Amino acid sequence: MTRRLSVAERHAAAEKDFLLEEIADQSSWDQFLVEQACLTFGQAKGEFSANDMRDVLPELGTGFLGAAINALRTGGVIAHTGRSVPSTSPATHGHRLAVWELTEKGRGIAAARTARREAAA
């Protein structure tokens, strides 16, 4: 039997859906920037977190960086290492952030990207 949601739970779910739609409405250029940063950090450092991304990316919409990283995880480009680090953003009060690494698929994408760049040069 499915549990019925309370009025407060329905409102919270509707607000969450609205925020997810707003995040999804960010430009594909923002998504491209996050993808490129993840590929670059993954290739250069091996492991990275959202702390690394915030230092090199322009200001993105609220929640967008996390949503973009989650999309890369879902797409099999990055994987959680099982570790976390405290956030360096004062707004998050030291909230724990996942540490990521490129998957085999992600390393292949990064290598192909590097090869294209070198061939063009």
Residue pairs with C-beta under 8 A, 6 or more apart in sequence:
5 13
19 63
20 67
22 61
23 61
23 62
23 63
23 64
23 67
24 67
26 60
26 61
26 64
30 60
30 61
30 64
30 68
31 68
31 71
33 57
33 58
34 53
34 57
34 60
34 64
34 65
34 68
34 69
34 72
35 68
35 72
35 77
37 52
37 53
37 56
37 57
38 48
38 53
38 69
38 72
38 77
38 78
38 100
38 102
38 106
39 77
39 102
39 106
39 109
39 110
39 113
40 110
41 48
41 52
41 53
42 48
42 78
42 100
42 101
42 102
42 106
42 107
42 110
43 102
43 107
43 110
43 111
43 114
45 52
46 101
47 81
47 83
47 99
47 100
47 101
48 99
48 100
48 101
49 84
49 85
49 97
49 98
49 99
49 100
50 65
50 66
50 69
50 87
50 97
50 98
51 85
51 87
51 88
51 89
51 97
53 65
53 69
54 65
54 88
54 89
57 65
60 68
69 78
69 98
69 100
72 78
72 106
73 79
73 80
73 100
76 103
76 105
76 106
77 102
77 103
77 105
77 106
77 109
78 100
78 101
78 102
78 103
78 106
79 100
79 101
79 102
79 103
80 98
80 99
80 100
81 98
81 99
81 100
81 101
83 98
83 99
84 96
84 97
84 98
84 99
85 96
85 97
85 99
86 94
86 95
86 96
86 97
87 93
87 94
87 95
87 96
87 97
102 110
